Amino acid sequence: MFETISQSTIIFASLWFLCAIITSYFAKSKKRSAFQWLLIGLFLGIGGIILVLIVTRNDKKQFEVAHKDSVDRKLWYHQMKSEMENSKL
């Protein structure tokens, strides 16, 4: 009635599940939903890993922080430059 599951099927299923876990790990490291990417990894296998590594996130807040940091660095540079010029006089 029930057939035994072959060893190759168990290995294949284990590797497929491992791909889903790896996909979830990479997603979490990129501050994305680990559970959603776990499901994507279960459906796509190795494709999920590739997808999570390729897809970028257009996050407005992330851009604003980077832009503010850039502006702060430029302001600091100009302040230091003017202080150095004043100290030479």
MODELLER restraints for C-alpha pairs under 7 A, 6 or more apart:
rsr = mdl.restraints
at = mdl.atoms
rsr.add(forms.Gaussian(group=physical.xy_distance, feature=features.Distance(at['CA:16:A'], at['CA:42:A']), mean=6.88, stdev=0.5))
rsr.add(forms.Gaussian(group=physical.xy_distance, feature=features.Distance(at['CA:16:A'], at['CA:45:A']), mean=5.42, stdev=0.5))
rsr.add(forms.Gaussian(group=physical.xy_distance, feature=features.Distance(at['CA:17:A'], at['CA:42:A']), mean=6.34, stdev=0.5))
rsr.add(forms.Gaussian(group=physical.xy_distance, feature=features.Distance(at['CA:19:A'], at['CA:41:A']), mean=6.19, stdev=0.5))
rsr.add(forms.Gaussian(group=physical.xy_distance, feature=features.Distance(at['CA:19:A'], at['CA:45:A']), mean=5.34, stdev=0.5))
rsr.add(forms.Gaussian(group=physical.xy_distance, feature=features.Distance(at['CA:19:A'], at['CA:46:A']), mean=5.72, stdev=0.5))
rsr.add(forms.Gaussian(group=physical.xy_distance, feature=features.Distance(at['CA:19:A'], at['CA:49:A']), mean=6.79, stdev=0.5))
rsr.add(forms.Gaussian(group=physical.xy_distance, feature=features.Distance(at['CA:20:A'], at['CA:38:A']), mean=5.09, stdev=0.5))
rsr.add(forms.Gaussian(group=physical.xy_distance, feature=features.Distance(at['CA:20:A'], at['CA:41:A']), mean=3.87, stdev=0.5))
rsr.add(forms.Gaussian(group=physical.xy_distance, feature=features.Distance(at['CA:20:A'], at['CA:42:A']), mean=5.00, stdev=0.5))
rsr.add(forms.Gaussian(group=physical.xy_distance, feature=features.Distance(at['CA:20:A'], at['CA:45:A']), mean=6.15, stdev=0.5))
rsr.add(forms.Gaussian(group=physical.xy_distance, feature=features.Distance(at['CA:21:A'], at['CA:38:A']), mean=6.15, stdev=0.5))
rsr.add(forms.Gaussian(group=physical.xy_distance, feature=features.Distance(at['CA:22:A'], at['CA:49:A']), mean=6.82, stdev=0.5))
rsr.add(forms.Gaussian(group=physical.xy_distance, feature=features.Distance(at['CA:23:A'], at['CA:37:A']), mean=6.24, stdev=0.5))
rsr.add(forms.Gaussian(group=physical.xy_distance, feature=features.Distance(at['CA:23:A'], at['CA:38:A']), mean=6.21, stdev=0.5))
rsr.add(forms.Gaussian(group=physical.xy_distance, feature=features.Distance(at['CA:23:A'], at['CA:41:A']), mean=5.66, stdev=0.5))
rsr.add(forms.Gaussian(group=physical.xy_distance, feature=features.Distance(at['CA:23:A'], at['CA:48:A']), mean=5.92, stdev=0.5))
rsr.add(forms.Gaussian(group=physical.xy_distance, feature=features.Distance(at['CA:23:A'], at['CA:49:A']), mean=4.71, stdev=0.5))
rsr.add(forms.Gaussian(group=physical.xy_distance, feature=features.Distance(at['CA:23:A'], at['CA:52:A']), mean=6.58, stdev=0.5))
rsr.add(forms.Gaussian(group=physical.xy_distance, feature=features.Distance(at['CA:24:A'], at['CA:34:A']), mean=4.68, stdev=0.5))
rsr.add(forms.Gaussian(group=physical.xy_distance, feature=features.Distance(at['CA:24:A'], at['CA:35:A']), mean=6.69, stdev=0.5))
rsr.add(forms.Gaussian(group=physical.xy_distance, feature=features.Distance(at['CA:24:A'], at['CA:37:A']), mean=5.16, stdev=0.5))
rsr.add(forms.Gaussian(group=physical.xy_distance, feature=features.Distance(at['CA:24:A'], at['CA:38:A']), mean=4.71, stdev=0.5))
rsr.add(forms.Gaussian(group=physical.xy_distance, feature=features.Distance(at['CA:25:A'], at['CA:34:A']), mean=6.79, stdev=0.5))
rsr.add(forms.Gaussian(group=physical.xy_distance, feature=features.Distance(at['CA:26:A'], at['CA:52:A']), mean=6.88, stdev=0.5))
rsr.add(forms.Gaussian(group=physical.xy_distance, feature=features.Distance(at['CA:27:A'], at['CA:33:A']), mean=6.57, stdev=0.5))
rsr.add(forms.Gaussian(group=physical.xy_distance, feature=features.Distance(at['CA:27:A'], at['CA:34:A']), mean=5.63, stdev=0.5))
rsr.add(forms.Gaussian(group=physical.xy_distance, feature=features.Distance(at['CA:27:A'], at['CA:37:A']), mean=6.41, stdev=0.5))
rsr.add(forms.Gaussian(group=physical.xy_distance, feature=features.Distance(at['CA:27:A'], at['CA:52:A']), mean=6.23, stdev=0.5))
rsr.add(forms.Gaussian(group=physical.xy_distance, feature=features.Distance(at['CA:28:A'], at['CA:34:A']), mean=5.14, stdev=0.5))
rsr.add(forms.Gaussian(group=physical.xy_distance, feature=features.Distance(at['CA:40:A'], at['CA:48:A']), mean=5.95, stdev=0.5))
rsr.add(forms.Gaussian(group=physical.xy_distance, feature=features.Distance(at['CA:41:A'], at['CA:48:A']), mean=4.50, stdev=0.5))
rsr.add(forms.Gaussian(group=physical.xy_distance, feature=features.Distance(at['CA:41:A'], at['CA:49:A']), mean=6.85, stdev=0.5))
